[in-house]
């Protein structure tokens, strides 16, 4: 028995549904009437306005960046676990 070549078991369904599954709830205007996705993209635009200068450590950009990506990666991870668990009859 050798090393399984497709050890990651990639599936584009997980990426597609995971991205949609994260964009939908993160686009709900729940933070002072604004969405997390909107705040993140707005902060990107603000930081690009002074492009050669990097964002300050006190910039809201870092909060939105970490929060948005953490949610995305959690959604993709749980999507991979759920999708592969279902297709391989774990549950």
C-alpha positions in Angstrom: 0.0 0.0 0.0 1.5 3.3 -1.1 0.8 6.9 -0.4 -2.7 8.0 -1.5 -2.2 10.5 -4.3 -5.4 12.4 -3.8 -4.9 12.8 -0.1 -6.5 16.2 0.0 -9.6 14.9 -1.9 -10.2 18.3 -3.5 -13.7 19.0 -4.6 -14.8 22.2 -6.3 -18.3 21.8 -4.9 -16.9 22.5 -1.4 -15.1 25.6 -2.6 -18.1 27.0 -4.5 -20.7 26.2 -1.8 -18.4 27.3 1.0 -17.7 30.6 -0.6 -21.4 31.2 -1.3 -22.2 29.9 2.2 -19.9 32.6 3.7 -20.7 35.5 1.4 -24.4 35.2 2.1 -24.3 35.6 5.9 -21.3 38.0 5.9 -23.3 40.3 3.5 -26.1 40.8 6.0 -26.1 44.4 7.3 -25.6 43.6 11.0 -22.8 45.9 12.1 -24.3 49.4 12.5 -26.3 48.9 9.3 -23.3 47.7 7.3 -22.2 44.2 6.4 -18.9 42.5 7.2 -18.1 42.1 3.5 -19.0 45.7 2.8 -16.8 47.0 5.7 -13.9 44.8 4.5 -14.1 45.9 0.9 -14.6 49.5 2.0 -11.5 49.3 4.2 -9.5 47.9 1.2 -10.5 50.9 -0.8 -9.5 53.3 2.0 -6.1 51.6 2.3 -5.5 51.6 -1.4 -6.1 55.3 -1.5 -2.6 55.8 0.0 -1.2 52.7 -1.7 2.6 52.9 -1.2 2.0 53.4 2.5 0.9 50.2 4.3 -2.1 50.2 6.7 -1.4 51.3 10.2 -1.6 48.8 13.0 -4.5 50.6 14.4 -6.5 50.6 11.2 -9.9 48.9 11.1 -8.7 47.1 8.0 -6.9 44.4 10.1 -10.0 43.6 12.1 -12.1 43.2 9.0 -9.4 41.2 7.2 -8.9 38.7 10.0 -12.6 38.4 10.8 -13.7 38.0 7.2 -11.0 35.4 6.4 -11.4 33.5 9.6 -15.1 33.1 8.9 -14.4 32.0 5.3 -11.8 29.4 6.3 -14.1 28.0 9.0 -16.9 27.8 6.5 -14.6 26.0 4.0 -13.2 23.7 6.6 -16.6 22.6 8.0 -17.9 22.3 4.4 -15.0 20.0 3.6 -15.7 17.9 6.7 -19.4 17.8 6.1 -19.3 17.1 2.4 -16.6 14.4 2.5 -18.1 12.9 5.6 -21.4 12.5 3.8 -19.9 11.1 0.6 -17.7 8.6 2.5 -20.6 7.5 4.8 -19.1 8.7 8.1 -22.5 10.1 9.0 
